[in-house]
Amino acid sequence: MRKSMILGVAACIVGLLLFFVYRQTIGAKVIGTASGPEYEYITIGDKTYVMDFANNYSNADKGDFLGVVRGDEVTFRIYSVKGDEDSKYIYRLSGFDGAFYRLR
């Protein structure tokens, strides 16, 4: 009895962990599209963001996970930017490569 209860609780915990990992990876919400020759444009809803290298942010300013955007054959993870009260910037991450985008 006790052994089956422990196994049941462990199975539930493993299931929840797997669901969380799924939602943060391939099951993440698609929020927009990436376009341009080097994916320098990201469109989320009716807002377009342009790649911006001239800003005062660093990779340490990556905020909350917003979702993913998809280009032709690529998928980028999109994050908010800490310290950006006006929500003019987003942070794109693809593997180890990241870039900031400014609202057009």
Helices and strands as residue ranges (DSSP letters): H 2-24, E 30-35, E 41-44, E 47-51, G 59-61, E 62-70, E 75-81, E 89-94, E 97-103
